[in-house]
Amino acid sequence: MRPHVVAHLAVSIDGATTGFEADQARFYAMATLWQEDVTLVGADTILAQESAVRTADRPGPRAAGPLLAVVDSRHRVHNLEDLRDLGYWSDVIGLYSDQTPARAPDSTTGELVAGYEQVDLAEALELLHRRGAQVVRVDSGGTLVGVLLSLGLIDELSLLVHPVVVGAGPRWHGAFDGRFDLRLANTEVFEGGIVWLRYCTA
């Protein structure tokens, strides 16, 4: 058993996740639709926001918020405690593998260990389910989404498509080069030509 996993991404027409100004207010307002128990994020996404985190307000954990789970096989993120205090999440945990470098012995951050060299995402989702998670929303770049697609662990895909063609840059599906059949669940057009495409796997 595992939670329902939804990937919600802001993308360009050609599938890029960077190189354009996304409608962040709309994106995160829509994200509340799923009322996720866990927000799943990759280490690269957190590291890309380090400077913003350092200067952000820190009102403290939001008791009613979801748990933030950071996939970090190589233990590259060292400010998880700071993320806990940003006011979006109730708590934060690191998702590690057996071979992840040792963490500080005085760390106050929780962790789940799944997999040997890399985080075993299927096992990690099962462990999160045992902790009570029913819905996991992936809020990350293409690398993590691509791996989840490859493993067949995406149940729902939400693309907020912006009316711009970027050309170069990372794509929302990462290096995934297989086939993943989807069923269109909903479409909606917003002001400015932004289109919401929502797909399910069954």
Secondary structure, DSSP 8 states (H G I E B T S, - for coil): ---EEEEEEEEETT-BSSSS---HHHHHHHHGGG--SEEEEEHHHHHHTHHHHHHS------TTS-EEEEE-TT-----HHHHHTTSS-SEEEEEE-TTS----TT---EEEE-SSSS--HHHHHHHHHHTT--EEEE-S-HHHHHHHHHTT--SEEEEEEES----SS-BTTTT--S----EEEEEEE-GGG-EEEEEE--
